[in-house]
Amino acid sequence: MKPVKFEENELMVMAIFAEKTRQDTVITLKEALEVLEETKEDVSDEEMIEIVSSLIEKLQQLVITVS
């Protein structure tokens, strides 16, 4: 499996919205994405939507293995 690489801006957003589990973080990010999409006003909102969308996809790609 190919490693998932996060961009610096994705890591900052993840830190802001981090929950106790990856799944909970994805749920919170999806809720934030809905709000962003409903209230977008300018280019910076579009950029944030792209960052959050990419982050959600990457978090969903992660497979946690327990040894």
ABEGO torsion letter per residue (X at the ends): XBBBBBBAAAAAAAAAABBABAAAAAAAAAAAAAAAAAABABAAAAAAAAAAAAAAAAAAABBBBBX
